[in-house]
Amino acid sequence: MSAIPGGLATDQQPPMTVPLRHFVVALAFLLAGGGLGLASALGVASGLAGLAHVHLLLVGWVCVTIMGAMTQFVPVWSNVDLHSRRLANAALALVTVGVAGLGWAFWTASGHWIHGFGGFVVLGVYAFVYNLGRTLARVDDLDHTEAHFAFALAAFAVVVTLGFVLAMDLSMGVLPVAGLTHAQVVGAHATLAVFGVVLATILGALYQLGTMFTQTDLHGVDHLLRRVEYGYPVGVVVLAGGRLVGSRPVAVLGAIVLTAGTLAFAGILARKLYESRVDRTPMLTRYAVAAVALAAWSPLALAAWVEQPLARQTLFGFGATTHLLFVGVVGFVLLGSVYHVVPFIVWDHRYSDRLGFEPVPMIDDLYSDRLAAVDGALVTLGTLAFVAAQADLLPEAVGQAGGGLLVVGLLAFTANVVGVVWKHGDVLPARLRSRPGNAD
């Protein structure tokens, strides 16, 4: 069983329904993006399906999950009140409409609708950044987690601004006026999105989650590795800036600093998992996969960036390394985190006040261990097959089969997490839910 963390200011958190709405919406985008990706791999998608696939997964699944997690846990970790719950709900609504519309507009190649729906995303993200920025402003001294989150929020604002400019350029050709090319802005936009928003948030969160849920502390060489990792945000900014102005030396310098930071963090996370004092859980198992994938991706990406730091095909590495990053690192961290975050929120809401007065389930009792093992195996096998096919180590048909395994695994994961909310969340009418006694 996983430990129930103490010392968290759970009275500061917003109502359970606020983050759960984010996670449910994100799961819907995950299934849509996964299905569209499989359709693209089978050659049956049309329009700008690749862009639709990327935005549904990166913005719809990953970023909406990040929004929900930050909204819930920044107040908990930092012991401050969320600035505005209404603003959190408004931000989610705007981003949901915007991402769904963007997916449709890209899929149908409807150029004018792209920046129209993009405007909803911009407004929603601005509202989210303002809300969490005002929340973090109440913290006296930012720790390493909060500092990463603050950087991610700044990158979030810049990313959606650049994205809106790119959308306008598709239909109106506005970039030549500023002396920039579409490719240059895409490079900066993608760099800040993946490494400034997504990976910076993940690294910041894992500083807390990795130590909290392994019940270990940073010690010895961890402190040296952490000092190296602190250069990561600088590397992101330098790499993005080099790509924006088309400077190869600047981009290479940023790539070196960035990958040194990710490799150092992979070492920190691996040490925490090795020293773990608790039983293995789906969360920690998936973190272990992510640590290995991050350690493998870092030198491979650096090699590609040293050779071609400004090329479109090396935005996130090269070939198979791209999926190693997105599936092996980002995907497994999010899947692992959701396997604890959603049950923890539900457990705290439903059972924490009963602890010590009556028998209550542990956090890990809320979901199905068997289904978690099944989805973990499917996603792992699917990822290995997909990456191997991308690296030309296996036939293309194996990669397509791997994509199918990924989709089935994600469906199993979604069913397991939704089942936690359905059975224990106390957010549905009693006649539609299983009784707690039956579920336990």
N, C-alpha and C positions, 0 to 999 in steps of 0.2 A: 504494500500500500504506500502511496505517496504521503509525504508529510503534509500536515496542514500548517502553513506558515503562520508564525506569530509575529506580533509587533507591527502589523500592517494597520493603517488607519482606515478600516473598512467603513467606518461611519462617514467618511468623506466622499465615498463613491456615489455616483448617480444611481437612480433606480435600475434594477436589473434589466428592465425592458430596453433601456437606451443602448447598451452595447450589444444586446441580443439582436436587436433590429439590424445593427451593422453586420453581425455575423451571418444572419439569415440571408440578407441581401447579397453579401459577399459569396456565400455558398451558391446562390442562384447564378451569379456571374461566373463562378468557377465551372459549373456544369455547362453553361452556355459557351464559355471560351474553350473548354476541353472538347466539347462536341464539334465546334467549328474547326478546331485544330485537327481533329481526326478527319473531318470532311475535306480539309485542305490536303492532308497527307494522302487521301484516297483520290484526290483530283476532282472532287465533285462540287467544290466551292467556287463562287464567282465574285466579280467585283474586286474590291480591295480587301479580300478575305484575310490576308496576312495581317494588315493593320487592325482589322476588326478583332482578330484572334488576340493580338498583343494587347490591345486596349481593354478588352473584356477581362483578360487575366491580370494584367499589370495594374490597371486602374480599378477595374471592377472588383476583382478578388483580393489582390494583395493590398492595394491602398485603402479600400473600404475596411478590410480587416484591421489594418494599421490604425485607421481613424477610430474604430470601435475600441481597440485595445488601449490606445492613448487616452481616449475619453474616459475609460474605466479606471485605468491603473496609474495615470499621472497623479490624480488626487490621492490615491491610496499610497503610492510610493513616496510622494512629496509631502503628504500630510497637509494638503491645502484643499479648499473647496474648488470645484469646477466653476469657472467663471459664469457660464450660462448653459443650462440644460436645454432651453428652447433653441438656442443657437446651434447646439449639437444636433438636435432633431432636424432643424432647417437645413443644415449643411448636408446631412445624409440624404434628405429628400432631393435637394438640388443635384448632388452628385449622382444619385440613382437615375434620375431622369436623363441627366447629361450623358452618362456612360451607356445606358441602354440606347439612347438616340444615336450616339456616336457609333456603336456597334452596327446599328441598322444602316446608318449613312455610309460607313465604309463598305459594308457588305454590298450595298446597292450602288456604290460609287456616286452618291448624291453629294457633289462637291459643296453646294451652298448650304446644305443642312449640316455639314461637318462643323463649320464654325458656329452655326446656330446652336447646336447642341453643346458644342465646346464651351459656349458662353455659360451654360448652366454649370458645367464642371468647374469653370474658373470661379464663379460666384460661390459655389459650395465649398471649394477648397480654401478660398479667401476667408470664408466664415469660420471654417475649421481652424485655420492657422491663427486667426485673430483670437478665437476662443481659447485654444490651448496656449497661445503665446501669453495672453493675459493671466492664465492659470499659472504658468511657469514663472511669470514675473513676480509672483507672491513668494517664491522660494528665495531665501537669503543667499545661500551658496550652492550652486549647481554641482551635483556629483557627476561621475562619469556617465551614468545613464541619462540624467537630465541634460547634460551637455550635448550628448549625441542626439537627443530628441529636439533640442533647440536648433541644432544644425539642420536636422531633417525638416523641421517646420520652415526654415528659411529657404531650403532647397525646394520644398513643395510649392511655395509661392512663386519662385522663379520658373519652375518647370511648367506650371499651368499657363503662365504668361507667355513663355516661349511656344508652348503648344498652341495657344490661341493665335499667335503670330504666324505659325506654320500653317494653320488652317486657313487663315486669311490669304496667305501667299498661294495656296493651292487654287483659289478662285480669282484672286485679284493681283497677284504678283507684286507684293509690297516690299519684299526684301532687297531687290536691287537698289532701291532708293537709299538704303542704309549701307550699301556697299558690301552686303553679305550674300552668300549663296544659300539655297535651301539645304544643301548637304551640310554646310557648316553649322547651321542652326539646329538641324536634326542631331548632329553629333553632340552638341552641348546639351540639348534637351534630353536625349536618351541617357547621356552620362549622368546628369544630375538626377534624373528620374530613378534609375536603377541603383546608382551608388550613393547619391545624396539623400534620397528619400527612403528607398526600400532597405538597402543594405545597412545604411547608417542606423535606421530604426532597429533593425534586427540585432546588430552588434550591441547597441545600447541596451536593449531589452535583455539580451543574453547575459550581460554583466550581472543583472539582477537575478534572472531566472536560473542561469547556470550555477550560481553560488547558492541561491535560496533552496532550489529543489534537489541539489546534490548534498546539501547541508555541509558545504566545504567553504573555505576562505581562500582568498588570494594570498599566496606566500611564496617566498623564494624567488625563483626565476619568473614567476607570474608578474611581478612588479616591473621587471625589465621589459618583458613582452608588452605590458600595458603601455609603457612609455613609447615603444615603437608604434603601437596601434594608435596612439594619440595623434600621430601624423596623418592618419587616414583621411580626415576631413580636408586637410590641406592638399593631399594628393588628388582628391575628387575635384576640388576647385581648380587646381592647376591643369589637370587633364581636360576638364570641361572648357577652361579658358583657351588652352592650346588648340582644341578642336574648333572652337568658335572663331578664332582668328586665323586658323590654318597654319599654325606653327608646329612643325614636327618636333624640334628640340624641347619645346615647352610641354608638349603632350607626352613625350617619352619620360621627362622628369616627373610629371604627375603620375604616370603609370608605375614608375618605380616606387614612389612613396606610397601610392595606394595599395599595391600588391604586397609591399612589406608589411603594411598594417593588417591586411586580411590574413596573411600567413602567420603573423604574430598572434592574432586573435584565435585562429584555428588551433594553435598550440595551447592557448589559455583554456579554451573550451574542452579540448581533448584531455588536459590534465584534470579538469574538474570532473569530467565523466569517469575517468580512471579512478579518482579518489572518492567517488560517490559513496555515501554512507547509507543510502536508501536502496530499496528493491528497485529493480529495473521496471520502468513504466513505458507505455507507448511514446510519451513525450521524450524521455531520455534516450530511448532507442533511436528515434528519428533525429534527435540532436547529434547522436554519434555518427549517423550517416552524413549529416550536414557538415560536421567537423572534418571528416575524411574528404568529402567533396570540395570543401573550401580549400583544404591543403593541396588537393590535386589541381584545382582550377587556377590558383594564384600563379604558380610558375608558368603554366601553359599560356595563360592570358598575357603575362608579361612578355613571353617570347613573341607572341603575335603582335603585341603593341610596339615592341622595340623595332620590329620589321616594318609594320604598317599601322602606325597609331591613328592615322586620319581616315583610313578606309572604312567604307560602310560595312563591309563584311567582317571587320574586326572590332565593331563597337563594343562587344562584351567578351571578346576573346576571339576564337576562330573555330568554326565548324562545331564539333561535338562539345567543345568547352562552353559554348553558349547554353546548351541544355544542361550541362553539368552545373552551371551557376543557377539557372532558373528553377530547374527541377530538383537537383541534388542538394542545393543550399537553401534557396528561398522557399521552395515548395515544402521540403521536409521540415524546416524550422516552423513554417506556418502551420503545417499539419500537426506537428508535435505540440506547438503552443496551444492551438485550439483544443487539442485533446485534454489539456489541463485547464485552460482559461474558462471555457464554457462550463464544464462541470464544477469548477471552483466557484464561479459566479452563482450557479444554480444552488450548489451546496450551501454557500454562505447565506443566500436568500432564504432557503427552505429549511435548513437543518441546523445552522450554527447556534441558534438560540435554544435548541433542544439538547445540545451536547452536555452530558453530565446528568441529565434528568431522565432520559429514556434512550434505548438503543437507536442509533442513527447510522446510516451507511457512511463509509469513507468516500472520499472524492472519486477514487478509481472504481468504486462499486456502482457508480451511476451509469457507466457505459458497458458495452459487451466486450469482454477480453477477447473472445473468439473472433468477433467481427473486426476488432482492431488488429489482430494478428493477420487476418485475411487481407484487409486493405493494405497493411504494411508490406506483406509479401507481394501483392499484386503491383503496388506502386514501385517497389524496389526492382522487381523483375522487369516491369515495363520501362523503367528509367534506364536500366542497364542495356536492355535490348535497343532502345531508341538511341542512346548515346553511342553504342557500338556500331549501329548502322550508319549514324551520322559520320563516324570516324572511318567508314568503309572497312570495318573489321568483319561485318556481317552483311548479308544481302539486304536490299531495301525492303523486301517483304517481311523480314524479321523486325525492322523498324516500325512498319505499319502494324504488325501484331503487337509490338511493344506499346504503341500508341493506344491500341484497343485495351490492353491490360491496364494502362494508366487510367483510362476513362472508367473502366469497371471498378478499379480500386478507389477512385475518387467518389463514385456513386456509393460504394460501401462505407467509406468514411463519412460522407454526408448523412447517410441513413443512421449511422451510429450516433453522430453528434445531435442530429435533429431528434433522435429518440430520447436523448437526455432531457431536452427541453420539454418534449411531449409528456414524458412520464413523471418528471420531477420539478418542472419549471414553475408550476402553479400559475401559468399564464393563459390556460385554456379552461373552459367550463368543466366542472368536475365530472359531468356525465361523459365527456369526451376523453378523459384521462384515465390511466390505470391508477388504482389506489396505491399510495406509497407502500402499504404493507404487502401488496401483491408484487410491486416492482422490486422490492428489496429481497 
